[in-house]
């Protein structure tokens, strides 16, 4: 319900029943009377709104969502992996569609609320399948109140802080900022989730590559955290994918802790899984701020002389299904070069396992590069799941399979709530499909 001073147009829609009028909002006896006079109602819930003028569109006679406030950062919503058929619709319908998919279809209330929190300044209330869901953004930009009468016969959630006048017999209280309320006939009002009103954001790339191996973040050692990242990813891939590998090896040097954690976990599933660190001796050195220069030297040497700065340990990998652990894939040049040399020495298959999430933004790839030709960037808004992205990138790299990490799995490995890690929005909502 939108807050306006004085007289206004009001409308209440309960199931297939529409009641409206011009003037002050009707008193506390009006809503129960509407319901009691119509016994054929399927759901005893409804949405209502106040407006400065009568509706301009006939579609507003049947509504599923109401907004009090405004949206921000909506220019690229059409690229969101969950926008689906709403890509060409107005912003409200895009927001509604994505929110519904996250909250209802995926059952992820935290991610649904976080999505709204990124784009909403105010309140949004949605009706779906006999239930009402109402969210107040974490800034508390607009008021949102909830109330129940003494007989528990009627409950109201409204973006209107003056409802004590038309409903004097109801007890109202403010909905806290960042809180999601659910309302239905069976359970009345329930608080589903509360997002923290203060938020500490950490760059997840620090845990993958940027920090020195001896560093600590939030009291946790980076080396042990990186091992756990590999362990959690191995646990997921061993049960949720069709990965087929005999051994996993790091390339280049910095993913070695992730590889050790990955291999140690995989031994719980395959006892003979090779526990090694690297099959490739290279010239990488993470203390060297000229790492881009080293990459170009390697690339140029391979092109001009057919030789590389990489040396493959052939006896370790011949006729094996290899898992190649990459910290991240930026342009794909490093991975393509390595896959070329692995196939040259006779591996059966190469699966690329990426410790980081898809790199689609230059801010994710550290301080060392200004390169924006990131291999995953071209698929923004084109793929709805990590499975599809993995398939497309594997074809580009010439790998048998590619397995990116997801934000939720990476967050679990780091041991920090996904809510407190920074990811571009498109990446944050790109996950593996549930099985």
Legacy VTK file of the C-alpha trace (Angstrom):
# vtk DataFile Version 3.0
C-alpha trace
ASCII
DATASET POLYDATA
POINTS 435 float
0.000 0.000 0.000
1.498 3.298 -1.057
1.540 6.114 1.442
-0.214 9.312 0.362
-1.678 12.267 2.213
-5.388 12.893 2.142
-7.815 11.391 -0.312
-6.655 8.817 -2.835
-7.775 5.966 -5.026
-7.674 2.627 -3.197
-8.090 -0.943 -4.396
-8.186 -4.307 -2.606
-7.923 -7.545 -4.591
-8.776 -10.756 -2.718
-8.638 -13.801 -4.991
-11.149 -13.024 -7.772
-12.834 -10.234 -5.835
-11.988 -6.593 -6.472
-13.101 -3.741 -4.218
-12.090 -0.136 -4.837
-13.042 3.439 -4.162
-11.951 7.066 -3.987
-11.390 8.808 -0.685
-9.984 7.739 2.687
-9.097 4.102 3.121
-12.098 2.124 4.494
-12.269 1.274 8.172
-11.426 -1.891 10.034
-14.781 -3.590 9.433
-14.644 -3.351 5.662
-12.139 -6.083 4.830
-13.751 -8.859 6.932
-17.131 -7.851 5.457
-15.772 -8.236 1.911
-14.597 -11.753 2.747
-17.685 -12.809 4.695
-19.999 -11.719 1.888
-18.181 -13.977 -0.611
-18.013 -17.620 0.365
-16.513 -18.807 -2.932
-13.082 -17.294 -2.344
-10.204 -19.753 -2.824
-7.649 -17.780 -0.809
-8.456 -15.532 2.122
-5.541 -13.258 1.307
-5.200 -10.251 -0.944
-3.188 -7.261 -2.030
-4.242 -3.658 -1.848
-2.794 -0.326 -2.846
-3.349 3.391 -2.543
-2.635 5.663 -5.455
-2.912 9.353 -6.255
-4.957 8.479 -9.344
-7.034 5.687 -10.781
-5.134 2.922 -12.624
-4.078 3.704 -16.175
-3.944 0.054 -17.262
-6.579 -2.675 -17.150
-3.869 -5.118 -16.053
-3.845 -3.421 -12.643
-7.194 -5.030 -11.893
-5.248 -8.203 -11.117
-1.908 -7.726 -9.391
0.682 -10.053 -7.874
3.174 -7.557 -6.499
3.141 -4.028 -5.041
6.051 -1.647 -4.521
6.605 1.336 -2.289
9.917 2.933 -3.225
12.140 2.689 -6.261
14.736 0.452 -7.881
18.456 1.040 -8.406
21.096 -0.544 -10.679
18.520 -2.055 -13.005
20.213 -1.339 -16.347
21.620 -4.857 -16.669
18.804 -6.837 -15.102
18.061 -8.322 -18.528
21.416 -10.122 -18.251
20.540 -11.822 -14.970
20.697 -15.634 -15.387
17.267 -16.054 -13.769
15.378 -13.321 -15.627
14.063 -15.792 -18.239
11.009 -14.640 -20.199
10.915 -11.382 -18.220
14.040 -10.042 -19.977
12.001 -7.630 -22.106
9.467 -6.712 -19.417
9.443 -3.645 -17.179
11.763 -3.449 -14.178
9.097 -4.361 -11.614
8.235 -7.574 -13.441
11.934 -8.437 -13.840
12.488 -7.950 -10.101
9.335 -9.901 -9.251
10.269 -12.806 -11.551
13.820 -13.167 -10.243
12.725 -12.784 -6.613
10.036 -15.457 -7.069
12.466 -17.907 -8.679
14.974 -17.498 -5.865
12.437 -17.584 -3.036
9.875 -20.108 -4.323
11.494 -22.207 -7.055
14.921 -22.502 -5.431
13.794 -22.131 -1.823
16.664 -19.755 -1.043
15.221 -16.963 1.092
18.616 -15.435 1.932
19.655 -15.091 -1.678
16.203 -13.806 -2.645
16.370 -11.082 0.006
19.927 -10.195 -0.898
18.866 -9.781 -4.521
16.111 -7.373 -3.467
18.504 -5.555 -1.170
20.797 -4.792 -4.103
18.037 -3.226 -6.178
15.265 -2.089 -3.846
15.002 1.105 -1.842
11.745 0.675 -0.010
9.379 -2.291 0.337
8.095 -4.992 -1.963
5.122 -7.260 -1.258
4.303 -10.305 -3.385
1.332 -12.666 -3.439
1.890 -16.217 -4.673
0.037 -19.504 -4.213
-2.090 -18.380 -1.297
0.740 -16.690 0.574
1.998 -13.134 1.011
5.712 -12.289 1.155
6.780 -8.800 2.172
10.341 -7.453 2.380
11.694 -4.192 3.783
15.137 -3.270 2.450
17.993 -3.152 4.953
18.257 0.651 4.830
14.708 1.038 6.168
14.120 3.597 3.432
10.307 3.300 3.638
8.093 2.322 6.574
6.638 -1.180 6.776
4.289 -2.237 9.570
2.549 -5.462 10.488
-0.562 -5.797 12.597
-3.081 -8.344 13.883
-6.429 -7.740 15.531
-7.295 -9.006 19.019
-9.215 -12.005 17.668
-6.442 -12.990 15.220
-9.084 -12.891 12.494
-7.249 -10.423 10.286
-3.554 -9.665 9.702
-2.121 -6.771 7.720
1.323 -5.940 6.370
1.471 -2.476 4.905
3.870 0.218 3.781
1.712 2.732 5.582
2.495 3.985 9.074
-0.841 5.732 9.634
-3.054 2.636 9.584
-3.781 3.062 13.271
-6.442 5.570 12.208
-8.641 3.311 10.016
-7.754 0.223 12.115
-7.793 1.405 15.762
-8.360 -2.099 17.162
-5.218 -3.609 15.645
-1.793 -3.768 17.221
0.842 -2.576 14.764
4.603 -2.872 15.008
7.395 -1.906 12.652
8.935 -4.579 10.440
12.676 -4.379 10.952
14.880 -3.307 8.029
16.212 -6.338 6.137
13.342 -8.543 7.285
11.189 -10.873 5.177
7.661 -11.588 6.439
5.450 -14.439 5.241
1.696 -14.450 5.789
-0.934 -17.110 5.121
-4.226 -18.271 6.581
-2.815 -21.330 8.350
0.103 -19.717 10.191
-0.657 -16.015 10.221
2.495 -13.895 10.099
5.965 -15.442 10.257
9.386 -13.824 10.181
11.287 -15.829 7.570
14.636 -14.067 7.471
16.509 -11.020 8.719
19.516 -9.749 6.800
22.151 -7.905 8.835
21.767 -4.139 8.599
25.541 -3.706 8.678
27.632 -5.567 6.168
31.361 -6.279 5.913
32.449 -7.021 2.359
35.584 -9.060 1.626
37.186 -9.699 -1.753
37.159 -13.511 -2.228
40.120 -13.220 -4.602
42.301 -12.592 -1.549
41.647 -16.175 -0.467
42.451 -17.595 -3.900
45.524 -15.720 -5.070
46.186 -12.181 -3.883
47.322 -12.797 -0.309
50.760 -14.152 0.473
50.716 -17.808 1.443
51.725 -16.938 5.014
49.037 -14.263 5.431
46.013 -14.403 7.698
42.571 -12.870 7.118
40.079 -12.629 9.972
42.419 -14.769 12.038
42.491 -17.592 9.486
45.654 -18.722 7.755
45.422 -18.349 3.986
47.275 -21.611 3.268
44.852 -23.694 5.352
41.879 -21.797 3.948
43.029 -22.551 0.416
43.345 -26.239 1.261
39.801 -26.193 2.606
38.567 -24.488 -0.581
39.915 -27.465 -2.542
38.481 -29.957 -0.065
34.957 -28.530 -0.211
35.037 -28.324 -4.005
36.192 -31.953 -4.242
33.416 -33.049 -1.906
30.846 -31.312 -4.107
32.189 -32.483 -7.475
32.588 -36.097 -6.330
28.846 -36.353 -5.647
27.175 -33.756 -7.879
28.932 -34.094 -11.234
30.088 -36.571 -13.840
33.763 -35.785 -13.316
36.121 -38.694 -14.097
39.719 -38.177 -12.962
42.559 -40.343 -11.637
44.655 -37.507 -10.270
44.554 -33.740 -9.770
47.520 -31.426 -10.268
48.070 -27.713 -9.839
48.891 -25.342 -12.655
50.376 -22.821 -12.183
52.035 -22.773 -8.759
49.587 -20.797 -6.599
46.681 -23.331 -6.635
48.873 -25.966 -4.943
47.159 -25.632 -1.521
43.746 -26.012 -3.203
45.081 -29.063 -5.068
46.342 -30.711 -1.882
42.965 -30.204 -0.199
41.146 -31.428 -3.311
43.281 -34.572 -3.610
43.110 -35.411 0.088
39.307 -35.255 -0.017
39.152 -37.284 -3.236
41.089 -40.083 -1.582
38.018 -40.646 0.563
36.236 -41.669 -2.634
39.120 -43.171 -4.652
41.871 -44.556 -2.341
44.427 -44.749 -5.181
43.880 -41.116 -6.153
47.314 -39.568 -6.767
48.244 -37.120 -4.016
50.653 -34.772 -5.777
51.168 -31.058 -6.130
52.187 -30.331 -9.704
52.943 -31.921 -13.020
54.139 -28.721 -14.583
57.319 -26.895 -13.702
56.857 -23.308 -14.766
58.283 -19.861 -14.204
55.442 -18.465 -12.148
56.295 -16.589 -8.982
53.478 -14.894 -7.084
55.908 -12.471 -5.474
56.686 -11.171 -8.951
54.475 -8.199 -9.845
55.416 -8.693 -13.480
53.354 -11.871 -13.774
51.620 -10.565 -16.889
55.033 -10.050 -18.442
55.898 -13.687 -17.676
52.663 -14.854 -19.290
53.416 -12.920 -22.447
56.978 -14.263 -22.589
55.621 -17.822 -22.331
53.005 -17.178 -24.997
55.464 -15.522 -27.371
58.065 -18.238 -26.912
55.539 -20.933 -27.731
54.405 -19.101 -30.859
57.872 -18.274 -32.195
59.846 -21.391 -31.270
57.282 -24.052 -30.459
58.748 -24.250 -26.959
57.302 -23.154 -23.658
58.423 -22.166 -20.207
56.400 -25.170 -19.007
57.835 -28.670 -18.583
55.403 -31.580 -18.319
56.284 -34.545 -16.091
55.281 -37.189 -18.626
55.725 -40.294 -16.452
53.130 -38.989 -13.969
50.269 -38.458 -16.382
50.575 -40.654 -19.465
47.332 -42.548 -20.157
45.561 -41.005 -17.157
42.442 -38.905 -16.710
43.873 -35.670 -15.375
42.215 -32.999 -13.276
43.967 -29.695 -13.894
43.455 -27.332 -10.925
43.390 -23.696 -12.004
43.056 -20.844 -9.533
41.060 -18.844 -12.050
40.593 -18.630 -15.799
40.968 -15.156 -17.218
41.553 -15.117 -20.978
42.098 -18.879 -21.197
45.565 -18.594 -22.787
47.356 -20.330 -19.915
44.850 -23.193 -19.782
44.899 -23.708 -23.577
48.682 -23.890 -23.615
48.763 -26.403 -20.782
46.046 -28.589 -22.323
48.015 -28.625 -25.579
51.135 -29.972 -23.866
49.183 -32.460 -21.757
47.590 -33.984 -24.831
50.963 -34.055 -26.538
52.323 -36.451 -23.876
49.348 -38.797 -24.113
46.798 -38.109 -21.370
43.425 -39.811 -21.735
41.384 -36.753 -20.785
41.785 -33.310 -19.230
39.203 -31.874 -16.830
39.858 -28.276 -15.791
38.781 -27.569 -12.197
38.656 -23.862 -11.373
38.997 -22.867 -7.716
37.449 -19.437 -8.324
34.083 -18.441 -9.755
33.812 -17.314 -13.416
35.876 -14.162 -13.990
33.645 -11.705 -15.838
34.912 -8.481 -14.309
38.399 -6.988 -14.306
38.092 -6.164 -10.599
38.231 -9.879 -9.879
41.563 -10.609 -11.461
43.852 -8.874 -9.059
46.177 -5.925 -9.392
48.276 -7.353 -12.169
46.193 -6.974 -15.288
44.032 -4.494 -17.108
42.923 -7.166 -19.558
39.171 -7.148 -20.119
39.072 -9.982 -22.707
37.927 -12.447 -20.086
36.745 -15.747 -21.530
33.565 -15.964 -19.432
32.535 -12.339 -19.981
30.888 -13.006 -23.336
28.392 -15.369 -21.696
26.932 -12.840 -19.261
23.169 -13.235 -19.478
23.482 -16.093 -21.970
23.620 -19.070 -19.598
21.273 -19.888 -16.685
23.512 -22.355 -14.843
27.128 -23.275 -14.253
26.583 -26.566 -16.093
25.935 -24.711 -19.342
28.809 -22.278 -18.798
31.147 -25.209 -18.077
30.144 -26.845 -21.367
30.736 -23.704 -23.435
34.090 -22.871 -21.830
35.328 -26.467 -22.187
34.792 -26.249 -25.958
36.740 -22.999 -26.122
39.643 -24.373 -24.112
39.772 -27.755 -25.822
39.234 -29.542 -22.491
37.088 -32.611 -22.000
35.281 -30.907 -19.137
35.424 -27.686 -17.122
34.145 -27.253 -13.568
33.960 -23.712 -12.199
33.481 -23.148 -8.498
30.189 -21.572 -7.461
29.843 -18.650 -5.013
28.107 -20.820 -2.414
30.706 -23.619 -2.593
33.608 -21.155 -2.533
32.062 -19.336 0.441
31.667 -22.629 2.281
35.318 -23.419 1.620
36.457 -20.029 2.879
34.190 -20.330 5.916
32.512 -16.938 5.465
28.901 -16.217 4.628
28.373 -15.649 0.933
26.567 -12.459 1.946
29.902 -11.034 3.126
31.893 -11.837 -0.030
31.896 -9.560 -3.060
30.875 -11.069 -6.387
29.427 -9.365 -9.465
25.685 -9.944 -9.398
25.588 -12.122 -12.500
28.157 -14.456 -10.958
26.557 -14.497 -7.510
23.342 -16.015 -8.823
25.022 -18.518 -11.149
24.916 -21.888 -9.398
24.835 -25.582 -10.136
21.388 -27.022 -10.745
19.910 -28.988 -7.859
19.752 -32.761 -8.323
LINES 1 436
435 0 1 2 3 4 5 6 7 8 9 10 11 12 13 14 15 16 17 18 19 20 21 22 23 24 25 26 27 28 29 30 31 32 33 34 35 36 37 38 39 40 41 42 43 44 45 46 47 48 49 50 51 52 53 54 55 56 57 58 59 60 61 62 63 64 65 66 67 68 69 70 71 72 73 74 75 76 77 78 79 80 81 82 83 84 85 86 87 88 89 90 91 92 93 94 95 96 97 98 99 100 101 102 103 104 105 106 107 108 109 110 111 112 113 114 115 116 117 118 119 120 121 122 123 124 125 126 127 128 129 130 131 132 133 134 135 136 137 138 139 140 141 142 143 144 145 146 147 148 149 150 151 152 153 154 155 156 157 158 159 160 161 162 163 164 165 166 167 168 169 170 171 172 173 174 175 176 177 178 179 180 181 182 183 184 185 186 187 188 189 190 191 192 193 194 195 196 197 198 199 200 201 202 203 204 205 206 207 208 209 210 211 212 213 214 215 216 217 218 219 220 221 222 223 224 225 226 227 228 229 230 231 232 233 234 235 236 237 238 239 240 241 242 243 244 245 246 247 248 249 250 251 252 253 254 255 256 257 258 259 260 261 262 263 264 265 266 267 268 269 270 271 272 273 274 275 276 277 278 279 280 281 282 283 284 285 286 287 288 289 290 291 292 293 294 295 296 297 298 299 300 301 302 303 304 305 306 307 308 309 310 311 312 313 314 315 316 317 318 319 320 321 322 323 324 325 326 327 328 329 330 331 332 333 334 335 336 337 338 339 340 341 342 343 344 345 346 347 348 349 350 351 352 353 354 355 356 357 358 359 360 361 362 363 364 365 366 367 368 369 370 371 372 373 374 375 376 377 378 379 380 381 382 383 384 385 386 387 388 389 390 391 392 393 394 395 396 397 398 399 400 401 402 403 404 405 406 407 408 409 410 411 412 413 414 415 416 417 418 419 420 421 422 423 424 425 426 427 428 429 430 431 432 433 434
